[in-house]
Amino acid sequence: MSSVSRSSSRSGANAEWSTRENKLFEEALAYYGEGTPDRWLKVSRAMGGTKTADEVRRHYEILDNDVKLIESGRIPYPNYNAQGAWN
């Protein structure tokens, strides 16, 4: 099981995000909701500055697009194992 995820190939970059970075990202998104001034900068700082505000914003855009594709039925739901890791 890998502890690193790669941003979608649609991003044009191979930026790697660790499991910890993804968890901090999710927690910061929940805390700094839509409409928060300087949201991406605040999320970046909440993650310890391991990613720039632009990297955080792009990661969110990719995630948001993936969720929309799944919800529309255009791609299947991910197959997770019992530990919650994607297969």
PyMOL Python script that loads the backbone (N, CA, C, O; Angstrom):
from pymol import cmd

cmd.read_pdbstr("""\
ATOM      1  N   MET A   1       0.850  -1.175   0.000  1.00  0.00           N
ATOM      2  CA  MET A   1       0.000   0.000   0.000  1.00  0.00           C
ATOM      3  C   MET A   1       0.890   1.231   0.000  1.00  0.00           C
ATOM      4  O   MET A   1       1.811   1.331   0.811  1.00  0.00           O
ATOM      5  N   SER A   2       0.632   2.146  -0.879  1.00  0.00           N
ATOM      6  CA  SER A   2       1.423   3.363  -0.996  1.00  0.00           C
ATOM      7  C   SER A   2       0.889   4.447  -0.083  1.00  0.00           C
ATOM      8  O   SER A   2      -0.319   4.560   0.128  1.00  0.00           O
ATOM      9  N   SER A   3       1.809   5.253   0.463  1.00  0.00           N
ATOM     10  CA  SER A   3       1.389   6.361   1.316  1.00  0.00           C
ATOM     11  C   SER A   3       1.430   7.678   0.552  1.00  0.00           C
ATOM     12  O   SER A   3       1.335   8.753   1.143  1.00  0.00           O
ATOM     13  N   VAL A   4       1.571   7.584  -0.754  1.00  0.00           N
ATOM     14  CA  VAL A   4       1.655   8.773  -1.589  1.00  0.00           C
ATOM     15  C   VAL A   4       0.634   8.663  -2.703  1.00  0.00           C
ATOM     16  O   VAL A   4       0.478   7.605  -3.313  1.00  0.00           O
ATOM     17  N   SER A   5      -0.066   9.767  -2.967  1.00  0.00           N
ATOM     18  CA  SER A   5      -0.978   9.792  -4.100  1.00  0.00           C
ATOM     19  C   SER A   5      -0.446  10.771  -5.117  1.00  0.00           C
ATOM     20  O   SER A   5       0.279  11.706  -4.778  1.00  0.00           O
ATOM     21  N   ARG A   6      -0.800  10.556  -6.335  1.00  0.00           N
ATOM     22  CA  ARG A   6      -0.401  11.470  -7.398  1.00  0.00           C
ATOM     23  C   ARG A   6      -1.621  12.240  -7.850  1.00  0.00           C
ATOM     24  O   ARG A   6      -2.724  11.699  -7.928  1.00  0.00           O
ATOM     25  N   SER A   7      -1.408  13.509  -8.147  1.00  0.00           N
ATOM     26  CA  SER A   7      -2.491  14.296  -8.713  1.00  0.00           C
ATOM     27  C   SER A   7      -2.860  13.693 -10.054  1.00  0.00           C
ATOM     28  O   SER A   7      -2.045  13.024 -10.690  1.00  0.00           O
ATOM     29  N   SER A   8      -4.060  13.926 -10.467  1.00  0.00           N
ATOM     30  CA  SER A   8      -4.539  13.413 -11.738  1.00  0.00           C
ATOM     31  C   SER A   8      -3.611  13.816 -12.870  1.00  0.00           C
ATOM     32  O   SER A   8      -3.025  14.898 -12.837  1.00  0.00           O
ATOM     33  N   SER A   9      -3.471  12.961 -13.867  1.00  0.00           N
ATOM     34  CA  SER A   9      -2.616  13.283 -15.000  1.00  0.00           C
ATOM     35  C   SER A   9      -3.142  14.488 -15.760  1.00  0.00           C
ATOM     36  O   SER A   9      -2.408  15.112 -16.525  1.00  0.00           O
ATOM     37  N   ARG A  10      -4.429  14.822 -15.550  1.00  0.00           N
ATOM     38  CA  ARG A  10      -4.982  16.000 -16.216  1.00  0.00           C
ATOM     39  C   ARG A  10      -4.362  17.285 -15.687  1.00  0.00           C
ATOM     40  O   ARG A  10      -4.485  18.336 -16.316  1.00  0.00           O
ATOM     41  N   SER A  11      -3.695  17.211 -14.532  1.00  0.00           N
ATOM     42  CA  SER A  11      -3.141  18.410 -13.927  1.00  0.00           C
ATOM     43  C   SER A  11      -1.926  18.920 -14.676  1.00  0.00           C
ATOM     44  O   SER A  11      -1.564  20.091 -14.554  1.00  0.00           O
ATOM     45  N   GLY A  12      -1.289  18.041 -15.456  1.00  0.00           N
ATOM     46  CA  GLY A  12      -0.098  18.448 -16.165  1.00  0.00           C
ATOM     47  C   GLY A  12       1.132  18.406 -15.286  1.00  0.00           C
ATOM     48  O   GLY A  12       2.212  18.793 -15.732  1.00  0.00           O
ATOM     49  N   ALA A  13       1.007  17.953 -14.062  1.00  0.00           N
ATOM     50  CA  ALA A  13       2.136  17.872 -13.140  1.00  0.00           C
ATOM     51  C   ALA A  13       2.071  16.554 -12.398  1.00  0.00           C
ATOM     52  O   ALA A  13       1.002  15.953 -12.285  1.00  0.00           O
ATOM     53  N   ASN A  14       3.194  16.104 -11.896  1.00  0.00           N
ATOM     54  CA  ASN A  14       3.251  14.871 -11.122  1.00  0.00           C
ATOM     55  C   ASN A  14       3.496  15.174  -9.657  1.00  0.00           C
ATOM     56  O   ASN A  14       4.283  14.490  -9.002  1.00  0.00           O
ATOM     57  N   ALA A  15       2.838  16.177  -9.148  1.00  0.00           N
ATOM     58  CA  ALA A  15       3.011  16.542  -7.748  1.00  0.00           C
ATOM     59  C   ALA A  15       2.525  15.400  -6.873  1.00  0.00           C
ATOM     60  O   ALA A  15       1.423  14.887  -7.066  1.00  0.00           O
ATOM     61  N   GLU A  16       3.346  15.003  -5.915  1.00  0.00           N
ATOM     62  CA  GLU A  16       2.966  13.926  -5.008  1.00  0.00           C
ATOM     63  C   GLU A  16       2.434  14.510  -3.707  1.00  0.00           C
ATOM     64  O   GLU A  16       2.938  15.515  -3.205  1.00  0.00           O
ATOM     65  N   TRP A  17       1.418  13.867  -3.181  1.00  0.00           N
ATOM     66  CA  TRP A  17       0.811  14.258  -1.910  1.00  0.00           C
ATOM     67  C   TRP A  17       0.848  13.045  -0.997  1.00  0.00           C
ATOM     68  O   TRP A  17       0.354  11.978  -1.362  1.00  0.00           O
ATOM     69  N   SER A  18       1.429  13.196   0.187  1.00  0.00           N
ATOM     70  CA  SER A  18       1.478  12.097   1.142  1.00  0.00           C
ATOM     71  C   SER A  18       0.103  11.913   1.777  1.00  0.00           C
ATOM     72  O   SER A  18      -0.771  12.773   1.666  1.00  0.00           O
ATOM     73  N   THR A  19      -0.066  10.789   2.436  1.00  0.00           N
ATOM     74  CA  THR A  19      -1.305  10.528   3.161  1.00  0.00           C
ATOM     75  C   THR A  19      -1.527  11.626   4.198  1.00  0.00           C
ATOM     76  O   THR A  19      -2.647  12.108   4.370  1.00  0.00           O
ATOM     77  N   ARG A  20      -0.467  12.016   4.882  1.00  0.00           N
ATOM     78  CA  ARG A  20      -0.567  13.074   5.898  1.00  0.00           C
ATOM     79  C   ARG A  20      -0.975  14.408   5.265  1.00  0.00           C
ATOM     80  O   ARG A  20      -1.826  15.114   5.806  1.00  0.00           O
ATOM     81  N   GLU A  21      -0.378  14.754   4.132  1.00  0.00           N
ATOM     82  CA  GLU A  21      -0.744  16.005   3.460  1.00  0.00           C
ATOM     83  C   GLU A  21      -2.208  15.987   3.043  1.00  0.00           C
ATOM     84  O   GLU A  21      -2.909  16.988   3.193  1.00  0.00           O
ATOM     85  N   ASN A  22      -2.675  14.858   2.521  1.00  0.00           N
ATOM     86  CA  ASN A  22      -4.081  14.760   2.127  1.00  0.00           C
ATOM     87  C   ASN A  22      -5.002  14.909   3.322  1.00  0.00           C
ATOM     88  O   ASN A  22      -6.046  15.553   3.219  1.00  0.00           O
ATOM     89  N   LYS A  23      -4.636  14.328   4.453  1.00  0.00           N
ATOM     90  CA  LYS A  23      -5.456  14.430   5.663  1.00  0.00           C
ATOM     91  C   LYS A  23      -5.482  15.875   6.155  1.00  0.00           C
ATOM     92  O   LYS A  23      -6.549  16.387   6.496  1.00  0.00           O
ATOM     93  N   LEU A  24      -4.331  16.538   6.199  1.00  0.00           N
ATOM     94  CA  LEU A  24      -4.275  17.946   6.607  1.00  0.00           C
ATOM     95  C   LEU A  24      -5.075  18.822   5.649  1.00  0.00           C
ATOM     96  O   LEU A  24      -5.748  19.762   6.073  1.00  0.00           O
ATOM     97  N   PHE A  25      -4.998  18.514   4.360  1.00  0.00           N
ATOM     98  CA  PHE A  25      -5.749  19.223   3.325  1.00  0.00           C
ATOM     99  C   PHE A  25      -7.253  19.103   3.593  1.00  0.00           C
ATOM    100  O   PHE A  25      -7.971  20.102   3.575  1.00  0.00           O
ATOM    101  N   GLU A  26      -7.722  17.888   3.840  1.00  0.00           N
ATOM    102  CA  GLU A  26      -9.147  17.657   4.112  1.00  0.00           C
ATOM    103  C   GLU A  26      -9.601  18.407   5.361  1.00  0.00           C
ATOM    104  O   GLU A  26     -10.659  19.037   5.359  1.00  0.00           O
ATOM    105  N   GLU A  27      -8.812  18.341   6.413  1.00  0.00           N
ATOM    106  CA  GLU A  27      -9.169  19.027   7.660  1.00  0.00           C
ATOM    107  C   GLU A  27      -9.212  20.542   7.469  1.00  0.00           C
ATOM    108  O   GLU A  27     -10.111  21.214   7.975  1.00  0.00           O
ATOM    109  N   ALA A  28      -8.236  21.071   6.737  1.00  0.00           N
ATOM    110  CA  ALA A  28      -8.190  22.510   6.499  1.00  0.00           C
ATOM    111  C   ALA A  28      -9.355  22.957   5.614  1.00  0.00           C
ATOM    112  O   ALA A  28      -9.909  24.036   5.824  1.00  0.00           O
ATOM    113  N   LEU A  29      -9.731  22.140   4.628  1.00  0.00           N
ATOM    114  CA  LEU A  29     -10.888  22.468   3.780  1.00  0.00           C
ATOM    115  C   LEU A  29     -12.162  22.544   4.609  1.00  0.00           C
ATOM    116  O   LEU A  29     -13.003  23.417   4.395  1.00  0.00           O
ATOM    117  N   ALA A  30     -12.296  21.618   5.561  1.00  0.00           N
ATOM    118  CA  ALA A  30     -13.479  21.622   6.416  1.00  0.00           C
ATOM    119  C   ALA A  30     -13.498  22.872   7.295  1.00  0.00           C
ATOM    120  O   ALA A  30     -14.564  23.427   7.562  1.00  0.00           O
ATOM    121  N   TYR A  31     -12.348  23.305   7.733  1.00  0.00           N
ATOM    122  CA  TYR A  31     -12.260  24.475   8.605  1.00  0.00           C
ATOM    123  C   TYR A  31     -12.431  25.776   7.817  1.00  0.00           C
ATOM    124  O   TYR A  31     -13.163  26.674   8.233  1.00  0.00           O
ATOM    125  N   TYR A  32     -11.749  25.864   6.680  1.00  0.00           N
ATOM    126  CA  TYR A  32     -11.821  27.067   5.837  1.00  0.00           C
ATOM    127  C   TYR A  32     -12.764  26.795   4.670  1.00  0.00           C
ATOM    128  O   TYR A  32     -12.327  26.389   3.593  1.00  0.00           O
ATOM    129  N   GLY A  33     -14.033  27.015   4.883  1.00  0.00           N
ATOM    130  CA  GLY A  33     -15.051  26.732   3.877  1.00  0.00           C
ATOM    131  C   GLY A  33     -15.028  27.706   2.715  1.00  0.00           C
ATOM    132  O   GLY A  33     -14.268  28.674   2.698  1.00  0.00           O
ATOM    133  N   GLU A  34     -15.881  27.422   1.749  1.00  0.00           N
ATOM    134  CA  GLU A  34     -16.014  28.307   0.591  1.00  0.00           C
ATOM    135  C   GLU A  34     -16.338  29.712   1.062  1.00  0.00           C
ATOM    136  O   GLU A  34     -17.095  29.898   2.014  1.00  0.00           O
ATOM    137  N   GLY A  35     -15.773  30.681   0.403  1.00  0.00           N
ATOM    138  CA  GLY A  35     -16.018  32.071   0.754  1.00  0.00           C
ATOM    139  C   GLY A  35     -15.033  32.629   1.755  1.00  0.00           C
ATOM    140  O   GLY A  35     -15.052  33.829   2.028  1.00  0.00           O
ATOM    141  N   THR A  36     -14.168  31.787   2.312  1.00  0.00           N
ATOM    142  CA  THR A  36     -13.146  32.267   3.237  1.00  0.00           C
ATOM    143  C   THR A  36     -12.134  33.105   2.462  1.00  0.00           C
ATOM    144  O   THR A  36     -11.578  32.631   1.472  1.00  0.00           O
ATOM    145  N   PRO A  37     -11.886  34.336   2.892  1.00  0.00           N
ATOM    146  CA  PRO A  37     -10.858  35.147   2.213  1.00  0.00           C
ATOM    147  C   PRO A  37      -9.499  34.447   2.277  1.00  0.00           C
ATOM    148  O   PRO A  37      -9.124  33.889   3.308  1.00  0.00           O
ATOM    149  N   ASP A  38      -8.779  34.485   1.176  1.00  0.00           N
ATOM    150  CA  ASP A  38      -7.452  33.855   1.083  1.00  0.00           C
ATOM    151  C   ASP A  38      -7.489  32.387   1.481  1.00  0.00           C
ATOM    152  O   ASP A  38      -6.578  31.891   2.145  1.00  0.00           O
ATOM    153  N   ARG A  39      -8.547  31.695   1.072  1.00  0.00           N
ATOM    154  CA  ARG A  39      -8.756  30.300   1.476  1.00  0.00           C
ATOM    155  C   ARG A  39      -7.564  29.414   1.172  1.00  0.00           C
ATOM    156  O   ARG A  39      -7.135  28.651   2.037  1.00  0.00           O
ATOM    157  N   TRP A  40      -7.020  29.491  -0.025  1.00  0.00           N
ATOM    158  CA  TRP A  40      -5.961  28.564  -0.426  1.00  0.00           C
ATOM    159  C   TRP A  40      -4.671  28.844   0.334  1.00  0.00           C
ATOM    160  O   TRP A  40      -3.929  27.916   0.656  1.00  0.00           O
ATOM    161  N   LEU A  41      -4.400  30.087   0.618  1.00  0.00           N
ATOM    162  CA  LEU A  41      -3.240  30.431   1.428  1.00  0.00           C
ATOM    163  C   LEU A  41      -3.407  29.892   2.843  1.00  0.00           C
ATOM    164  O   LEU A  41      -2.461  29.354   3.418  1.00  0.00           O
ATOM    165  N   LYS A  42      -4.584  30.030   3.399  1.00  0.00           N
ATOM    166  CA  LYS A  42      -4.853  29.534   4.753  1.00  0.00           C
ATOM    167  C   LYS A  42      -4.771  28.016   4.815  1.00  0.00           C
ATOM    168  O   LYS A  42      -4.243  27.463   5.780  1.00  0.00           O
ATOM    169  N   VAL A  43      -5.286  27.339   3.797  1.00  0.00           N
ATOM    170  CA  VAL A  43      -5.191  25.879   3.757  1.00  0.00           C
ATOM    171  C   VAL A  43      -3.722  25.464   3.658  1.00  0.00           C
ATOM    172  O   VAL A  43      -3.285  24.544   4.349  1.00  0.00           O
ATOM    173  N   SER A  44      -2.971  26.138   2.808  1.00  0.00           N
ATOM    174  CA  SER A  44      -1.543  25.855   2.658  1.00  0.00           C
ATOM    175  C   SER A  44      -0.814  26.008   3.990  1.00  0.00           C
ATOM    176  O   SER A  44      -0.017  25.150   4.368  1.00  0.00           O
ATOM    177  N   ARG A  45      -1.082  27.080   4.686  1.00  0.00           N
ATOM    178  CA  ARG A  45      -0.438  27.316   5.980  1.00  0.00           C
ATOM    179  C   ARG A  45      -0.855  26.273   7.010  1.00  0.00           C
ATOM    180  O   ARG A  45      -0.035  25.831   7.816  1.00  0.00           O
ATOM    181  N   ALA A  46      -2.134  25.876   6.986  1.00  0.00           N
ATOM    182  CA  ALA A  46      -2.624  24.863   7.919  1.00  0.00           C
ATOM    183  C   ALA A  46      -1.951  23.513   7.672  1.00  0.00           C
ATOM    184  O   ALA A  46      -1.864  22.679   8.574  1.00  0.00           O
ATOM    185  N   MET A  47      -1.480  23.308   6.454  1.00  0.00           N
ATOM    186  CA  MET A  47      -0.774  22.081   6.104  1.00  0.00           C
ATOM    187  C   MET A  47       0.708  22.177   6.440  1.00  0.00           C
ATOM    188  O   MET A  47       1.465  21.247   6.165  1.00  0.00           O
ATOM    189  N   GLY A  48       1.124  23.271   7.021  1.00  0.00           N
ATOM    190  CA  GLY A  48       2.525  23.436   7.374  1.00  0.00           C
ATOM    191  C   GLY A  48       3.369  24.006   6.254  1.00  0.00           C
ATOM    192  O   GLY A  48       4.597  23.997   6.330  1.00  0.00           O
ATOM    193  N   GLY A  49       2.715  24.505   5.209  1.00  0.00           N
ATOM    194  CA  GLY A  49       3.438  25.110   4.101  1.00  0.00           C
ATOM    195  C   GLY A  49       4.137  24.117   3.185  1.00  0.00           C
ATOM    196  O   GLY A  49       5.017  24.499   2.414  1.00  0.00           O
ATOM    197  N   THR A  50       3.751  22.835   3.261  1.00  0.00           N
ATOM    198  CA  THR A  50       4.387  21.836   2.397  1.00  0.00           C
ATOM    199  C   THR A  50       3.954  21.968   0.946  1.00  0.00           C
ATOM    200  O   THR A  50       4.630  21.468   0.046  1.00  0.00           O
ATOM    201  N   LYS A  51       2.837  22.636   0.717  1.00  0.00           N
ATOM    202  CA  LYS A  51       2.328  22.907  -0.628  1.00  0.00           C
ATOM    203  C   LYS A  51       1.996  24.391  -0.720  1.00  0.00           C
ATOM    204  O   LYS A  51       1.585  25.009   0.262  1.00  0.00           O
ATOM    205  N   THR A  52       2.178  24.949  -1.899  1.00  0.00           N
ATOM    206  CA  THR A  52       1.844  26.360  -2.100  1.00  0.00           C
ATOM    207  C   THR A  52       0.331  26.524  -2.197  1.00  0.00           C
ATOM    208  O   THR A  52      -0.401  25.549  -2.367  1.00  0.00           O
ATOM    209  N   ALA A  53      -0.122  27.757  -2.089  1.00  0.00           N
ATOM    210  CA  ALA A  53      -1.545  28.051  -2.242  1.00  0.00           C
ATOM    211  C   ALA A  53      -2.026  27.609  -3.622  1.00  0.00           C
ATOM    212  O   ALA A  53      -3.133  27.085  -3.750  1.00  0.00           O
ATOM    213  N   ASP A  54      -1.208  27.813  -4.656  1.00  0.00           N
ATOM    214  CA  ASP A  54      -1.597  27.384  -6.003  1.00  0.00           C
ATOM    215  C   ASP A  54      -1.690  25.866  -6.108  1.00  0.00           C
ATOM    216  O   ASP A  54      -2.597  25.352  -6.761  1.00  0.00           O
ATOM    217  N   GLU A  55      -0.767  25.140  -5.477  1.00  0.00           N
ATOM    218  CA  GLU A  55      -0.833  23.681  -5.492  1.00  0.00           C
ATOM    219  C   GLU A  55      -2.083  23.180  -4.763  1.00  0.00           C
ATOM    220  O   GLU A  55      -2.729  22.230  -5.205  1.00  0.00           O
ATOM    221  N   VAL A  56      -2.411  23.823  -3.654  1.00  0.00           N
ATOM    222  CA  VAL A  56      -3.596  23.456  -2.889  1.00  0.00           C
ATOM    223  C   VAL A  56      -4.860  23.709  -3.708  1.00  0.00           C
ATOM    224  O   VAL A  56      -5.746  22.857  -3.764  1.00  0.00           O
ATOM    225  N   ARG A  57      -4.941  24.869  -4.338  1.00  0.00           N
ATOM    226  CA  ARG A  57      -6.103  25.210  -5.160  1.00  0.00           C
ATOM    227  C   ARG A  57      -6.259  24.205  -6.300  1.00  0.00           C
ATOM    228  O   ARG A  57      -7.368  23.745  -6.567  1.00  0.00           O
ATOM    229  N   ARG A  58      -5.169  23.863  -6.969  1.00  0.00           N
ATOM    230  CA  ARG A  58      -5.225  22.933  -8.096  1.00  0.00           C
ATOM    231  C   ARG A  58      -5.618  21.532  -7.625  1.00  0.00           C
ATOM    232  O   ARG A  58      -6.375  20.839  -8.304  1.00  0.00           O
ATOM    233  N   HIS A  59      -5.113  21.120  -6.478  1.00  0.00           N
ATOM    234  CA  HIS A  59      -5.464  19.809  -5.920  1.00  0.00           C
ATOM    235  C   HIS A  59      -6.970  19.756  -5.648  1.00  0.00           C
ATOM    236  O   HIS A  59      -7.621  18.745  -5.915  1.00  0.00           O
ATOM    237  N   TYR A  60      -7.508  20.838  -5.122  1.00  0.00           N
ATOM    238  CA  TYR A  60      -8.948  20.924  -4.869  1.00  0.00           C
ATOM    239  C   TYR A  60      -9.736  20.864  -6.173  1.00  0.00           C
ATOM    240  O   TYR A  60     -10.741  20.157  -6.257  1.00  0.00           O
ATOM    241  N   GLU A  61      -9.293  21.593  -7.181  1.00  0.00           N
ATOM    242  CA  GLU A  61      -9.994  21.595  -8.471  1.00  0.00           C
ATOM    243  C   GLU A  61     -10.032  20.198  -9.081  1.00  0.00           C
ATOM    244  O   GLU A  61     -11.053  19.787  -9.632  1.00  0.00           O
ATOM    245  N   ILE A  62      -8.930  19.475  -8.985  1.00  0.00           N
ATOM    246  CA  ILE A  62      -8.872  18.111  -9.518  1.00  0.00           C
ATOM    247  C   ILE A  62      -9.825  17.203  -8.733  1.00  0.00           C
ATOM    248  O   ILE A  62     -10.579  16.425  -9.317  1.00  0.00           O
ATOM    249  N   LEU A  63      -9.779  17.316  -7.409  1.00  0.00           N
ATOM    250  CA  LEU A  63     -10.668  16.528  -6.557  1.00  0.00           C
ATOM    251  C   LEU A  63     -12.131  16.839  -6.862  1.00  0.00           C
ATOM    252  O   LEU A  63     -12.945  15.928  -7.013  1.00  0.00           O
ATOM    253  N   ASP A  64     -12.459  18.114  -6.952  1.00  0.00           N
ATOM    254  CA  ASP A  64     -13.831  18.532  -7.242  1.00  0.00           C
ATOM    255  C   ASP A  64     -14.296  17.977  -8.589  1.00  0.00           C
ATOM    256  O   ASP A  64     -15.424  17.499  -8.708  1.00  0.00           O
ATOM    257  N   ASN A  65     -13.441  18.040  -9.589  1.00  0.00           N
ATOM    258  CA  ASN A  65     -13.785  17.521 -10.915  1.00  0.00           C
ATOM    259  C   ASN A  65     -13.989  16.007 -10.863  1.00  0.00           C
ATOM    260  O   ASN A  65     -14.924  15.481 -11.467  1.00  0.00           O
ATOM    261  N   ASP A  66     -13.110  15.309 -10.137  1.00  0.00           N
ATOM    262  CA  ASP A  66     -13.250  13.855 -10.019  1.00  0.00           C
ATOM    263  C   ASP A  66     -14.570  13.481  -9.344  1.00  0.00           C
ATOM    264  O   ASP A  66     -15.246  12.550  -9.780  1.00  0.00           O
ATOM    265  N   VAL A  67     -14.935  14.199  -8.291  1.00  0.00           N
ATOM    266  CA  VAL A  67     -16.199  13.930  -7.596  1.00  0.00           C
ATOM    267  C   VAL A  67     -17.375  14.152  -8.545  1.00  0.00           C
ATOM    268  O   VAL A  67     -18.310  13.353  -8.568  1.00  0.00           O
ATOM    269  N   LYS A  68     -17.335  15.218  -9.319  1.00  0.00           N
ATOM    270  CA  LYS A  68     -18.417  15.490 -10.275  1.00  0.00           C
ATOM    271  C   LYS A  68     -18.531  14.384 -11.313  1.00  0.00           C
ATOM    272  O   LYS A  68     -19.640  13.990 -11.674  1.00  0.00           O
ATOM    273  N   LEU A  69     -17.389  13.870 -11.802  1.00  0.00           N
ATOM    274  CA  LEU A  69     -17.413  12.783 -12.774  1.00  0.00           C
ATOM    275  C   LEU A  69     -17.996  11.514 -12.159  1.00  0.00           C
ATOM    276  O   LEU A  69     -18.772  10.813 -12.808  1.00  0.00           O
ATOM    277  N   ILE A  70     -17.631  11.215 -10.916  1.00  0.00           N
ATOM    278  CA  ILE A  70     -18.166  10.039 -10.232  1.00  0.00           C
ATOM    279  C   ILE A  70     -19.667  10.183 -10.026  1.00  0.00           C
ATOM    280  O   ILE A  70     -20.433   9.267 -10.326  1.00  0.00           O
ATOM    281  N   GLU A  71     -20.085  11.338  -9.513  1.00  0.00           N
ATOM    282  CA  GLU A  71     -21.508  11.557  -9.245  1.00  0.00           C
ATOM    283  C   GLU A  71     -22.356  11.536 -10.507  1.00  0.00           C
ATOM    284  O   GLU A  71     -23.528  11.165 -10.460  1.00  0.00           O
ATOM    285  N   SER A  72     -21.774  11.931 -11.636  1.00  0.00           N
ATOM    286  CA  SER A  72     -22.524  11.929 -12.887  1.00  0.00           C
ATOM    287  C   SER A  72     -22.599  10.532 -13.503  1.00  0.00           C
ATOM    288  O   SER A  72     -23.331  10.311 -14.468  1.00  0.00           O
ATOM    289  N   GLY A  73     -21.833   9.586 -12.934  1.00  0.00           N
ATOM    290  CA  GLY A  73     -21.827   8.228 -13.471  1.00  0.00           C
ATOM    291  C   GLY A  73     -20.887   8.034 -14.638  1.00  0.00           C
ATOM    292  O   GLY A  73     -20.866   6.964 -15.246  1.00  0.00           O
ATOM    293  N   ARG A  74     -20.111   9.051 -14.961  1.00  0.00           N
ATOM    294  CA  ARG A  74     -19.199   8.956 -16.104  1.00  0.00           C
ATOM    295  C   ARG A  74     -17.975   8.116 -15.793  1.00  0.00           C
ATOM    296  O   ARG A  74     -17.357   7.575 -16.709  1.00  0.00           O
ATOM    297  N   ILE A  75     -17.605   7.991 -14.514  1.00  0.00           N
ATOM    298  CA  ILE A  75     -16.555   7.069 -14.091  1.00  0.00           C
ATOM    299  C   ILE A  75     -17.061   6.358 -12.835  1.00  0.00           C
ATOM    300  O   ILE A  75     -17.850   6.926 -12.080  1.00  0.00           O
ATOM    301  N   PRO A  76     -16.613   5.118 -12.607  1.00  0.00           N
ATOM    302  CA  PRO A  76     -17.124   4.350 -11.462  1.00  0.00           C
ATOM    303  C   PRO A  76     -16.561   4.854 -10.133  1.00  0.00           C
ATOM    304  O   PRO A  76     -15.523   5.514 -10.083  1.00  0.00           O
ATOM    305  N   TYR A  77     -17.280   4.521  -9.060  1.00  0.00           N
ATOM    306  CA  TYR A  77     -16.778   4.810  -7.723  1.00  0.00           C
ATOM    307  C   TYR A  77     -15.461   4.072  -7.530  1.00  0.00           C
ATOM    308  O   TYR A  77     -15.303   2.961  -8.036  1.00  0.00           O
ATOM    309  N   PRO A  78     -14.512   4.664  -6.808  1.00  0.00           N
ATOM    310  CA  PRO A  78     -13.251   3.961  -6.537  1.00  0.00           C
ATOM    311  C   PRO A  78     -13.508   2.694  -5.730  1.00  0.00           C
ATOM    312  O   PRO A  78     -14.472   2.616  -4.968  1.00  0.00           O
ATOM    313  N   ASN A  79     -12.647   1.717  -5.903  1.00  0.00           N
ATOM    314  CA  ASN A  79     -12.736   0.454  -5.176  1.00  0.00           C
ATOM    315  C   ASN A  79     -11.785   0.526  -3.990  1.00  0.00           C
ATOM    316  O   ASN A  79     -10.569   0.453  -4.166  1.00  0.00           O
ATOM    317  N   TYR A  80     -12.330   0.669  -2.774  1.00  0.00           N
ATOM    318  CA  TYR A  80     -11.524   0.764  -1.567  1.00  0.00           C
ATOM    319  C   TYR A  80     -11.459  -0.580  -0.867  1.00  0.00           C
ATOM    320  O   TYR A  80     -12.427  -1.341  -0.881  1.00  0.00           O
ATOM    321  N   ASN A  81     -10.291  -0.881  -0.240  1.00  0.00           N
ATOM    322  CA  ASN A  81     -10.190  -2.104   0.540  1.00  0.00           C
ATOM    323  C   ASN A  81     -10.668  -1.837   1.963  1.00  0.00           C
ATOM    324  O   ASN A  81     -11.088  -0.723   2.273  1.00  0.00           O
ATOM    325  N   ALA A  82     -10.608  -2.831   2.818  1.00  0.00           N
ATOM    326  CA  ALA A  82     -11.139  -2.723   4.184  1.00  0.00           C
ATOM    327  C   ALA A  82     -10.434  -1.651   5.008  1.00  0.00           C
ATOM    328  O   ALA A  82     -11.026  -1.113   5.943  1.00  0.00           O
ATOM    329  N   GLN A  83      -9.191  -1.330   4.683  1.00  0.00           N
ATOM    330  CA  GLN A  83      -8.441  -0.314   5.414  1.00  0.00           C
ATOM    331  C   GLN A  83      -8.680   1.090   4.866  1.00  0.00           C
ATOM    332  O   GLN A  83      -8.120   2.054   5.387  1.00  0.00           O
ATOM    333  N   GLY A  84      -9.488   1.219   3.843  1.00  0.00           N
ATOM    334  CA  GLY A  84      -9.796   2.518   3.257  1.00  0.00           C
ATOM    335  C   GLY A  84      -8.830   2.955   2.179  1.00  0.00           C
ATOM    336  O   GLY A  84      -8.917   4.081   1.688  1.00  0.00           O
ATOM    337  N   ALA A  85      -7.912   2.085   1.805  1.00  0.00           N
ATOM    338  CA  ALA A  85      -6.964   2.414   0.734  1.00  0.00           C
ATOM    339  C   ALA A  85      -7.591   2.072  -0.607  1.00  0.00           C
ATOM    340  O   ALA A  85      -8.331   1.097  -0.730  1.00  0.00           O
ATOM    341  N   TRP A  86      -7.289   2.876  -1.598  1.00  0.00           N
ATOM    342  CA  TRP A  86      -7.813   2.675  -2.942  1.00  0.00           C
ATOM    343  C   TRP A  86      -7.080   1.540  -3.613  1.00  0.00           C
ATOM    344  O   TRP A  86      -5.852   1.473  -3.564  1.00  0.00           O
ATOM    345  N   ASN A  87      -7.835   0.630  -4.253  1.00  0.00           N
ATOM    346  CA  ASN A  87      -7.249  -0.494  -4.988  1.00  0.00           C
ATOM    347  C   ASN A  87      -7.118  -0.143  -6.445  1.00  0.00           C
ATOM    348  O   ASN A  87      -6.644  -0.959  -7.236  1.00  0.00           O
TER     349      ASN A  87
END
""", "prot")
cmd.dss("prot")
cmd.show_as("cartoon", "prot")
cmd.util.cbc("prot")
cmd.orient("prot")
